[in-house]
Amino acid sequence: MKVWMEGRIVDDKDARLSVRDHGLLYGDGVFEGIRIYNGRAFRLADHLTRLGFSAAYIGLELPCSLERIGEIIEETAAAFGKREAYVRLLVTRGIGDFGVDPFACEEPQLVCMVGGIALYDPKSMQAGIDMVTASVRKPPPDVLNPEVKSLNYLNSVMAKREARLRGAHEGLILNLQGRVAEASVANVFAWIDGALVTPPTIDGALPGITRSTVIRLAGELGIETRIRSIGHAELMRADEVFLSGSGARLVPVGRLDTVMIGAGSRPVLERIEDAFREFTLHATEVSAQAVQSRSLPC
């Protein structure tokens, strides 16, 4: 893994973050997970735009321009040197005193990490992963806005932990009304009554970059897509269920709470997977070009 910190790129073993950083102490910060496909950052401009929104929402001033952050991502990815990789970009409130007061922090800290990632083993990806419904619920938007990718991921950690303890790969998180929100680390899609369905943000779903790509590709393929609430039992009756995310990419779900999803075939997902692979070959250069203007370094 290669890490950009404080103006230089180092190996992960040489990267150091202060124990007084409020990102560590209080989860005060924002992040983005970005895929490198064919040597280029996928939909980089969209990820940077979302980073900017998340930072503005929590009143966190970025240490440099979005254009410069885009350059840092590409420089770190080039140092890692592989055509396929994963970027974890985070901005913390920075070093401060004990106590949650953000005004005690000196200046924000930018960290860009690039390495490999494999969330599920190949055999499970082929057969479809096992997913169970977690006991933790998604906080409502007026408690914790799902549109903000903050460093506070404890809800997802608890769902994932519960799923693993129960012998499953992934946890399904419902909101307080019992509707589907998302998986612990990914958006949820289902093929129900001849349409592709995914939960809305108001139900707790992150407006994911990969999610929006799937919706776009489905439209180009003539697949009807609906953004609407999904009940738990309705999801179990779906003909197909799959997850999407920058880290996960596209992941088939074989069972939910021990119930087999559909008949085991995935014709809709297969069409979308083919289109997604093609899209990643051509869309990356467009997104990278959107952040090529020069700026002062962080």
Secondary structure, DSSP 8 states (H G I E B T S, - for coil): -EEEETTEEEEGGG----TTBHHHHH--EEEEEEEEETTEETTHHHHHHHHHHHHHHTT---SS-HHHHHHHHHHHHHHH--SSEEEEEEEE--B--SSS-GGG--S-EEEEEEE---SS-HHHHHH-EEEEEEEEEE--TTTS-TTS-BS--HHHHHHHHHHHHTT-SEEEEEETTSBEEEESSSEEEEEETTEEEE--GGGT----HHHHHHHHHHHHTT--EEE---BHHHHHT-SEEEEEETTTEEEEEEEETTEE-TTS--HHHHHHHHHHHHHHHHHHHHHHHTT-------
